[in-house]
């Protein structure tokens, strides 16, 4: 499961420190989860799933699972969510919203 967390983090373009900060844990603890040195608690599984906008079950899926067009779309959404979630400036978020609306044609 740690490898899946590492893959999700990488797909979202996050560093260990960035994801750890979002989860309110140390980057060392996150690294131990990713390497399998420490087990991931049920509460942390929930927090990881909530952060990546996936079900807890998806954290258990193997990294060799078949990649479909839908899963690629989901990964792209996760990358966007990760950038948005790390943005603390209201003005920057409003600018992002304008760009996204313009790109989507809404």
N, C-alpha and C positions, 0 to 999 in steps of 0.2 A: 504494500500500500504506500510506503514511503516514496517509492519510485513514481507512483501515480501522482502524488502530491508535488514532487519535483517537476514532473512533466507539465502539470497544470500551471505551476508557477512560471516555468519557462515559456509556456505558450502564451501566458498573460504578459510576458515581458517584465516580470518582477524580479528584483534581487531578493536574496534571503532576508536582508534587513527590512526591505519594504513590506514583504508579506508578514514578517514577524511583528513589525510595528502595527500593522492592520489587525493582527490577531492578539495583540497585547501580550506577546511572549518575547523572549530573547532570540536573536538570530541563532545562537548556539543550540537552543532547544529545538528550533525548527530544523536545523541541520541534523540533529539527532533523530528527529522523526523521519526525515527524508532518507537517512542512511540505514534506518532500522535499528539504531542503537537504543532508542526508547520507543515504547509502545505509545500509540496515540489513544488518548482517553475518548470515551463516548462524547463528552462535552466538546472536545477539540474536533472530533469528526463532524459534529454538528456545525461548529463555527467555520470549518474549512468548506463544508458543503454550502453553507449560507454565503460565504465570501465569493465562491466561484459560481454561485447560482446553479448548483447541480444537486441531485439527490445524494444522500449518504451512500446509497448502493453504488453509485457511479465511482466513488472513491475506491471501491473494491475491484472494479473491472480491471482486467489485465491491460498492460500497455500495448499488447499485441492484438487487441481487439480490432475487428475490421473497421476501417475508417470509411464512413459514408459521407456523402455530400452534406447530409444533415449535421453530422458531427463536426465537419469542417466549418459549417455556418455557426454552430454553437461555440466552437473555439474562437472564431472571429468576434462573436459577441462578447465572450469573456475578456478578450483583449481590450475591447472598447470599454467595457464596464470597469476593468482594472484601472485604465487611465482616468476615467471619470471619477472613480472612487478615491483616487489619490489627489484629485484637484481640490484645493481648499478655497480657492478664490471664486466668489460669486460671479464676478465679471467674466472670468475665464470660462466658467461653466455656461454662462449665458451665451458667450461667443461660440462655444462648442455646439450648443443647442441650435444656434442659427446655421452653422456650417452643416450640421447633420440634417436639419430640415431642408436646406437648399439641395443637399446631395440626394435626399430621398424623394424630392419632388413634391413634398407636402406644402 
